[in-house]
């Protein structure tokens, strides 16, 4: 009897031992797999963040960037991960209501708090740079401009980020950094030319593009002239890129952005009316009432200010391209030039050299007019299109482009005519050199670029053009970098 019990016990233990061993083996396999998966699982990325506010004359945009905290070979790659357009006009328009600035910035700053991890808030730098709109306000009323900047500073300092400051950049900075930006995006500082089909066909792989920038309050032209000696030292900048010295010509025309140019034209043309302005730069059937006080409050229109017997005037569009152009050309004073060659208003301009990239409002207007796809159309074709477009009746235009805001839609005739007048008559592009203008938007290149950090370098991908580059380099560099080493990745 005991023998049978012992035998059953042994069989029970044997069966259970096999089960135990089998179960243990399975556990071991699962454990090994778990260890393997855990070892191969990517750990949370250790990154840093930066916030840049681009305070233009007509609007403000917030951009969020990220880059690895641990740089390989002292190099980090920056990516733009968020863009937030602040609702409302440019910050200069808040000069008389600075108490509204905090609410004005709140939505995008709250969005930044959501995008940037809370653990990174305190070490995330924030920088705001303002351009021509604030430059005009500073000319008109410097204490008021300082009050706007102080209010912006106080508002942004309340957020849990590392606020770096708010400042107004100069026109020269805006032009120079626009030139640097566009040539980085084009890969013109390297031996490899790989951007679309816009590269010049030749052996000079170091030839740079000129930069044409058009905003609401100012416009900039910047390029490398053939003759390095300049008649106007104020328009010359010298710096070193890629171990190569560059001497560039740059000038910023304050008051000649498309919005302020329109205000100048209206202030000029209203003088010879009884309060009704039949304006060829607006479409037939378009009507708008404006206050004289709104027209004269800009420093740009002071030269046309006079006492008028009415406080309001009405614009009635007539839609005539040729007449619109003749009115615009009166804004450019070409009767005086103290140099061998000038653009307008007595400003030195060396002979145009090479290809030019035209961006910002140059691009947005020409894109609407369908001139940005493919090769640059001839100036004759652009003029013919403008004649046809300006003659369209306002009601027809609204029907065809109902999704476009009326303010923008109503001004495309003026803006397109103004761009042609500025390029051909202001900057003296000819039928031949016109072919070297390329209208470029912000989404047309994905190259990455490097600028020096205090302890290494940082790679910059594509981001909105023009002076945003200056704010980002100001964010990571102590001062304007006179020595930049740019190395696009393979």
Protein Blocks (a to p, Z undefined) as FASTA:
>chain_A
ZZmmmmmmmmmmmmmmmmmmmmmmmmmmmmmmmmmmmmmpccdddddddddddddfkbcc
dddddddfbdghhiacdddfbdcddedddfklmmmmmmlmmmmmmmmmmmmmmmpcfklm
mmmccdddddfklmmmmmmommlmmmmmmmmmmmmmmpccdcfbdcdddfklmmmmmmmm
mmmmnopmbmbdcehjlbccdfblmbccddddddfkbccdddddfblbdfblklpccdde
ehiacdddddddehiafklmmmmmmmmmmmmcghiacdfkbcehiacdddfklmmmpfkl
mmmgccdfbfbdcdddehiaklmmmmmmmmpcckbcfbfbdceehiacdddehjdddehj
lmmmmmmnopmgcjdddfklmmmmmmmmmmpcfklmmmmmmmbcfklmmmmmmmmmmmmm
mmmmmnopafklmmmpccddfklccbdcddddfbbcdddddddehjllmmmmmmmpmbdc
fbdcddddZZ
